[in-house]
Amino acid sequence: MAGTAADTARVAMFINSLQRGGAETQFLRVARALRSAGHEVRIYTLLDDNDFPENDIPVFPLSSAGRVGAAAILRGAVRMTRGWRPQVVISFLYQATLIGRAAARAARAPVVISSMRNERLESRLRTLLYRLTSVGDTEVITNSHRAAQLLQSNGTVRRGVLTVIPNGVDLALFDGDKTASRAALRQALGVPDTMFLYLGVGRLTPQKDWPTLVAAVSAYRGPEAHWLIVGNGPDEADVRAAIDRAGLSGRISLLGLRDDVIELLAACDGLVLCSRYEGLPNVVLEAMAAGRPVIASRVGGCPELVRPGWGTLVDPQAPGALAAAMASLAGRTHDERLVMGTRARTEIASRFSLVSADREWVGLVERSLAGARRRRASVAHRGAWHNRLSVSQTDRTTIIGLENE
């Protein structure tokens, strides 16, 4: 529901880019939720790319118009936000958070919210810079309790400002009978309906650790199966070379970036995620919403999602354990997998709905705004009281002076 003019705010949202990924998807969902609540939202991206043509929220790339490099991007962010004067600044991902915090300070935004999307910052220097620039944060949001525990225990985030808001899934996207699309997609991919089909989705980067999946497929000893990898990224050539060296080009298909992941989830029989570290991975949420069993690394928020009733956790960078888990799942009957998928879907509906996530984000922003307004009113009240005291003291001095004449 849209708020009144007094309740609405200008919200500047910063992110590294709008390349299609889990963090970017959640970022846009938060932006849409805030706009639906009546706030004016603008998006600022460090890079000029956009894999979400359906997005209709204004986007301002900070690296366009000849601006390149961190210093130029920072100057652009400061100039744009000073001109617009947002009351709220929200940032996702590390680099965008540093830029967003600086822009918020320049614009004197009373509410500054940073969102950490996984459990680690990859280096001591990054952690130090994150700590030093976090002084003005009103809130720091993370999407898993595991990440929250680690960020507080290692001092990355100070206590009292950290809130956990899990990612949400739009369950309606996974409703309906997808039997026909499943059959058509499998036929197009050349995968018989009787063959077990695994799906992996994610950027081709070291974090997602695709070499472990390749090694696991080499060690796989189970029912006949095929693997699809959806995504792109800087490691694409290395992943393709690893597949070729292992002689697995006939069993693992690299599909590149796709916009039909929901249909691919319907076409597959199970999801596999072998990341080295994670936050609360969207693809696991989506697979569970689609009623698919999941095999995932025991990292980040995965243990908060994947339970024995509908999936399996394995240690990261353990291809033997991953191969055994995949063989075990593929060896289950169709009815057993159906029960697992139903349990997974029920878990998502009860704990990770998009409606719930949107409500938490909007509520957090509006509570933070209300708190900022109360603080401003309190400061103004103290200033007015001080002025009255000063006037009273001046009047008294004047009277005493007149009496002494």
NUGU-163662 format. One line per 4 residues: their letters; for each residue x, y, z of C-alpha. Coordinates in nm, 3 decimals, always signed. Last residue first. Layout:
// residues N
a	X,Y,Z | ...
//
This chain:
// residues 405
enel	+2.201,+5.234,+3.540 | +2.214,+4.920,+3.750 | +1.849,+4.835,+3.691 | +1.902,+4.860,+3.316
giit	+2.190,+4.613,+3.329 | +1.991,+4.371,+3.541 | +1.706,+4.389,+3.290 | +1.942,+4.332,+2.996
trdt	+2.104,+4.036,+3.168 | +1.763,+3.884,+3.236 | +1.655,+3.933,+2.875 | +1.976,+3.769,+2.750
qsvs	+1.930,+3.474,+2.986 | +1.573,+3.427,+2.865 | +1.684,+3.449,+2.502 | +1.956,+3.192,+2.563
lrnh	+1.716,+2.961,+2.746 | +1.469,+2.990,+2.461 | +1.746,+2.913,+2.210 | +1.852,+2.605,+2.408
wagr	+1.491,+2.483,+2.412 | +1.468,+2.534,+2.034 | +1.791,+2.341,+1.980 | +1.676,+2.058,+2.206
havs	+1.351,+2.038,+2.009 | +1.535,+2.038,+1.676 | +1.761,+1.757,+1.796 | +1.458,+1.560,+1.913
arrr	+1.278,+1.619,+1.583 | +1.582,+1.494,+1.391 | +1.605,+1.186,+1.611 | +1.235,+1.116,+1.565
raga	+1.267,+1.158,+1.190 | +1.561,+0.916,+1.179 | +1.365,+0.660,+1.381 | +1.067,+0.690,+1.145
lsre	+1.297,+0.639,+0.848 | +1.453,+0.331,+1.008 | +1.108,+0.191,+1.081 | +1.011,+0.256,+0.717
vlgv	+1.319,+0.083,+0.580 | +1.281,-0.219,+0.809 | +0.909,-0.256,+0.734 | +0.970,-0.241,+0.360
werd	+1.238,-0.509,+0.385 | +1.035,-0.736,+0.615 | +0.718,-0.709,+0.406 | +0.908,-0.787,+0.087
asvl	+1.063,-1.097,+0.245 | +0.723,-1.222,+0.367 | +0.555,-1.169,+0.031 | +0.846,-1.339,-0.147
sfrs	+0.788,-1.658,+0.052 | +1.077,-1.814,+0.241 | +0.949,-1.979,+0.559 | +0.620,-2.167,+0.514
aiet	+0.599,-2.177,+0.135 | +0.966,-2.268,+0.103 | +0.934,-2.558,+0.348 | +0.621,-2.687,+0.174
rart	+0.802,-2.689,-0.162 | +1.088,-2.892,-0.015 | +0.849,-3.144,+0.139 | +0.673,-3.188,-0.195
gmvl	+1.006,-3.236,-0.370 | +1.113,-3.508,-0.128 | +0.780,-3.689,-0.174 | +0.822,-3.672,-0.552
redh	+1.177,-3.803,-0.522 | +1.048,-4.109,-0.338 | +0.774,-4.159,-0.598 | +1.023,-4.144,-0.885
trga	+1.238,-4.407,-0.717 | +1.575,-4.326,-0.566 | +1.895,-4.423,-0.747 | +1.950,-4.074,-0.889
lsam	+1.958,-3.941,-0.533 | +2.219,-4.194,-0.421 | +2.436,-4.145,-0.729 | +2.436,-3.768,-0.676
aaal	+2.531,-3.808,-0.309 | +2.814,-4.048,-0.396 | +2.953,-3.812,-0.661 | +2.939,-3.519,-0.417
agpa	+3.123,-3.718,-0.151 | +3.395,-3.808,-0.400 | +3.413,-3.454,-0.538 | +3.484,-3.298,-0.195
qpdv	+3.557,-2.929,-0.259 | +3.279,-2.824,-0.021 | +3.147,-3.080,+0.229 | +2.818,-3.240,+0.131
ltgw	+2.458,-3.154,+0.218 | +2.169,-3.369,+0.095 | +1.809,-3.293,+0.007 | +1.437,-3.316,+0.074
gprv	+1.380,-3.481,+0.410 | +1.749,-3.470,+0.500 | +1.743,-3.088,+0.519 | +1.860,-2.819,+0.277
lepc	+1.756,-2.462,+0.351 | +1.924,-2.348,+0.673 | +2.216,-2.582,+0.595 | +2.263,-2.388,+0.267
ggvr	+2.296,-2.053,+0.448 | +2.671,-2.030,+0.412 | +2.841,-2.359,+0.331 | +2.760,-2.732,+0.346
saiv	+2.772,-2.770,-0.030 | +2.443,-2.859,-0.197 | +2.238,-3.153,-0.326 | +1.876,-3.051,-0.381
prga	+1.549,-3.237,-0.441 | +1.310,-3.059,-0.682 | +0.962,-2.932,-0.596 | +0.980,-2.614,-0.805
amae	+0.986,-2.408,-0.485 | +1.277,-2.626,-0.371 | +1.462,-2.554,-0.694 | +1.387,-2.183,-0.655
lvvn	+1.521,-2.167,-0.299 | +1.833,-2.358,-0.405 | +1.878,-2.122,-0.701 | +1.843,-1.820,-0.478
plge	+2.144,-1.914,-0.267 | +2.133,-1.795,+0.095 | +2.486,-1.658,+0.131 | +2.746,-1.878,-0.029
yrsc	+3.097,-2.020,-0.005 | +3.297,-2.287,-0.189 | +2.999,-2.360,-0.413 | +2.900,-2.712,-0.523
lvlg	+2.530,-2.669,-0.602 | +2.338,-2.959,-0.759 | +1.968,-2.952,-0.845 | +1.756,-3.260,-0.909
dcaa	+1.521,-3.420,-1.161 | +1.542,-3.158,-1.437 | +1.275,-3.038,-1.681 | +1.080,-2.835,-1.425
llei	+1.402,-2.668,-1.312 | +1.481,-2.595,-1.678 | +1.140,-2.429,-1.716 | +1.209,-2.202,-1.418
vddr	+1.560,-2.135,-1.551 | +1.418,-2.004,-1.881 | +1.617,-1.681,-1.921 | +1.943,-1.857,-1.999
lgll	+2.312,-1.759,-1.976 | +2.541,-2.029,-2.111 | +2.416,-2.382,-2.178 | +2.726,-2.580,-2.086
sirg	+2.632,-2.947,-2.129 | +2.790,-3.223,-1.920 | +2.757,-3.588,-2.027 | +2.877,-3.586,-2.389
slga	+3.149,-3.329,-2.319 | +3.273,-3.552,-2.036 | +3.613,-3.664,-2.167 | +3.784,-3.535,-1.853
rdia	+4.004,-3.303,-2.058 | +3.695,-3.174,-2.243 | +3.508,-3.093,-1.922 | +3.815,-2.920,-1.775
arvd	+3.856,-2.716,-2.097 | +3.492,-2.603,-2.080 | +3.536,-2.497,-1.718 | +3.856,-2.307,-1.802
aedp	+3.695,-2.130,-2.100 | +3.392,-2.029,-1.890 | +3.596,-1.901,-1.596 | +3.520,-1.531,-1.657
gngv	+3.144,-1.574,-1.639 | +2.839,-1.742,-1.783 | +2.549,-1.939,-1.645 | +2.356,-2.265,-1.676
ilwh	+2.532,-2.600,-1.630 | +2.336,-2.909,-1.738 | +2.429,-3.259,-1.623 | +2.324,-3.597,-1.766
aepg	+2.255,-3.925,-1.590 | +2.267,-4.302,-1.630 | +2.217,-4.463,-1.290 | +2.511,-4.440,-1.050
ryas	+2.888,-4.447,-1.037 | +3.002,-4.084,-1.056 | +3.379,-4.031,-1.023 | +3.411,-3.833,-1.348
vaav	+3.088,-3.650,-1.259 | +3.244,-3.558,-0.925 | +3.558,-3.422,-1.093 | +3.344,-3.201,-1.320
ltpw	+3.140,-3.086,-1.019 | +3.458,-2.999,-0.829 | +3.583,-2.806,-1.133 | +3.258,-2.601,-1.116
dkqp	+3.367,-2.430,-0.796 | +3.085,-2.171,-0.763 | +3.318,-1.923,-0.590 | +3.587,-1.967,-0.857
tlrg	+3.358,-1.811,-1.121 | +3.126,-1.941,-1.392 | +2.818,-1.770,-1.250 | +2.546,-2.001,-1.129
vgly	+2.300,-2.277,-1.209 | +2.357,-2.653,-1.192 | +2.091,-2.894,-1.317 | +2.092,-3.272,-1.292
lfmt	+1.893,-3.491,-1.531 | +1.820,-3.859,-1.467 | +1.751,-4.032,-1.797 | +1.402,-4.177,-1.860
dpvg	+1.274,-3.857,-2.023 | +1.552,-3.879,-2.281 | +1.795,-3.583,-2.294 | +1.855,-3.435,-2.640
laqr	+1.831,-3.076,-2.517 | +1.537,-2.996,-2.745 | +1.367,-3.321,-2.639 | +1.423,-3.238,-2.275
laar	+1.273,-2.893,-2.332 | +0.964,-3.030,-2.504 | +0.901,-3.295,-2.238 | +0.938,-3.049,-1.951
satk	+0.724,-2.789,-2.132 | +0.444,-3.044,-2.165 | +0.463,-3.161,-1.803 | +0.474,-2.808,-1.662
dgdf	+0.137,-2.821,-1.485 | +0.084,-2.504,-1.288 | +0.267,-2.325,-1.009 | +0.637,-2.240,-1.010
lald	+0.604,-1.868,-1.080 | +0.329,-1.846,-0.817 | +0.583,-1.933,-0.548 | +0.754,-1.595,-0.576
vgnp	+1.065,-1.670,-0.371 | +1.212,-1.473,-0.081 | +1.566,-1.418,+0.039 | +1.609,-1.427,+0.415
ivtl	+1.615,-1.103,+0.617 | +1.869,-1.122,+0.900 | +1.941,-0.795,+1.083 | +2.275,-0.654,+1.201
vgrr	+2.292,-0.307,+1.359 | +2.327,-0.392,+1.728 | +2.663,-0.560,+1.714 | +2.931,-0.422,+1.488
vtgn	+2.982,-0.588,+1.151 | +3.316,-0.732,+1.036 | +3.406,-0.812,+1.398 | +3.494,-1.177,+1.339
sqll	+3.211,-1.304,+1.561 | +2.959,-1.058,+1.419 | +3.012,-1.140,+1.053 | +3.034,-1.512,+1.131
qaar	+2.706,-1.526,+1.324 | +2.520,-1.316,+1.066 | +2.648,-1.531,+0.780 | +2.516,-1.845,+0.951
hsnt	+2.184,-1.673,+1.022 | +2.134,-1.614,+0.650 | +2.027,-1.322,+0.430 | +2.235,-1.038,+0.564
ivet	+2.129,-0.683,+0.637 | +2.341,-0.410,+0.794 | +2.141,-0.127,+0.948 | +2.181,+0.245,+1.021
dgvs	+2.530,+0.243,+0.873 | +2.741,+0.552,+0.943 | +3.040,+0.371,+1.093 | +3.047,+0.104,+0.820
tlry	+3.332,+0.262,+0.620 | +3.610,+0.144,+0.850 | +3.465,-0.205,+0.889 | +3.423,-0.265,+0.515
lltr	+3.771,-0.130,+0.449 | +3.918,-0.372,+0.704 | +3.725,-0.670,+0.565 | +3.833,-0.588,+0.211
lrse	+4.195,-0.564,+0.322 | +4.171,-0.892,+0.510 | +4.055,-1.074,+0.197 | +3.762,-1.275,+0.052
lren	+3.475,-1.072,+0.204 | +3.302,-1.371,+0.363 | +2.962,-1.501,+0.473 | +2.745,-1.405,+0.179
rmss	+2.504,-1.135,+0.057 | +2.598,-0.849,+0.288 | +2.338,-0.572,+0.255 | +2.416,-0.216,+0.360
ivvp	+2.148,+0.024,+0.484 | +2.205,+0.398,+0.532 | +1.919,+0.613,+0.667 | +1.973,+0.984,+0.742
araa	+2.117,+1.061,+0.397 | +2.366,+1.346,+0.431 | +2.416,+1.352,+0.051 | +2.795,+1.330,+0.088
raaa	+2.764,+1.067,+0.361 | +2.523,+0.863,+0.151 | +2.755,+0.885,-0.150 | +3.046,+0.753,+0.056
rgil	+2.832,+0.466,+0.189 | +2.706,+0.384,-0.160 | +3.057,+0.368,-0.306 | +3.181,+0.130,-0.035
taqy	+2.859,-0.074,-0.059 | +2.880,-0.093,-0.438 | +3.222,-0.253,-0.410 | +3.106,-0.512,-0.155
lfsi	+2.765,-0.626,-0.270 | +2.423,-0.462,-0.220 | +2.368,-0.100,-0.117 | +2.071,+0.091,+0.025
vvqp	+2.067,+0.471,+0.067 | +1.759,+0.634,+0.222 | +1.663,+1.002,+0.250 | +1.787,+1.070,-0.102
rwgr	+1.921,+1.419,-0.187 | +1.885,+1.418,-0.569 | +2.172,+1.655,-0.652 | +2.397,+1.527,-0.377
tmrv	+2.316,+1.173,-0.493 | +2.425,+1.237,-0.851 | +2.745,+1.426,-0.765 | +2.855,+1.174,-0.502
agrl	+2.792,+0.878,-0.732 | +2.974,+1.042,-1.023 | +3.274,+1.126,-0.807 | +3.284,+0.768,-0.677
iaaa	+3.269,+0.627,-1.030 | +3.557,+0.854,-1.136 | +3.767,+0.747,-0.838 | +3.689,+0.376,-0.886
gvrg	+3.790,+0.365,-1.251 | +3.608,+0.469,-1.565 | +3.370,+0.758,-1.633 | +3.348,+0.823,-2.008
assl	+2.973,+0.876,-2.020 | +2.901,+0.548,-1.842 | +3.068,+0.405,-1.531 | +2.807,+0.532,-1.285
pfvp	+2.516,+0.361,-1.459 | +2.187,+0.532,-1.359 | +1.887,+0.297,-1.363 | +1.525,+0.416,-1.339
idne	+1.288,+0.134,-1.230 | +1.127,-0.038,-1.531 | +1.305,-0.374,-1.513 | +1.198,-0.609,-1.794
pfdn	+1.532,-0.562,-1.970 | +1.702,-0.740,-1.678 | +2.049,-0.842,-1.804 | +2.177,-0.486,-1.766
ddll	+2.530,-0.357,-1.806 | +2.693,-0.020,-1.741 | +2.901,-0.097,-1.435 | +2.890,+0.071,-1.092
tyir	+2.512,+0.061,-1.092 | +2.283,+0.325,-0.939 | +1.913,+0.242,-0.903 | +1.649,+0.505,-0.825
vehg	+1.342,+0.453,-0.609 | +1.060,+0.689,-0.512 | +0.871,+0.532,-0.222 | +0.501,+0.440,-0.237
asrl	+0.503,+0.088,-0.091 | +0.505,-0.050,-0.446 | +0.833,+0.137,-0.501 | +0.982,-0.027,-0.194
arav	+0.872,-0.373,-0.309 | +1.007,-0.311,-0.660 | +1.349,-0.212,-0.525 | +1.356,-0.514,-0.292
rlfq	+1.277,-0.744,-0.584 | +1.545,-0.572,-0.791 | +1.807,-0.643,-0.525 | +1.690,-1.005,-0.490
teag	+1.752,-1.066,-0.860 | +2.088,-0.887,-0.850 | +2.203,-1.097,-0.555 | +2.103,-1.420,-0.730
grql	+2.250,-1.342,-1.070 | +2.178,-1.169,-1.400 | +2.424,-0.889,-1.464 | +2.268,-0.576,-1.321
snif	+2.592,-0.432,-1.193 | +2.786,-0.349,-0.877 | +2.478,-0.245,-0.678 | +2.354,+0.084,-0.528
mavr	+1.997,+0.179,-0.433 | +1.892,+0.541,-0.378 | +1.557,+0.576,-0.198 | +1.363,+0.903,-0.199
atda	+1.107,+0.882,+0.078 | +0.738,+0.840,+0.145 | +0.574,+0.888,+0.484 | +0.487,+1.258,+0.463
atga	+0.351,+1.215,+0.110 | +0.124,+0.938,+0.234 | +0.218,+0.573,+0.192 | +0.137,+0.341,-0.095
m	+0.000,+0.000,+0.000
//
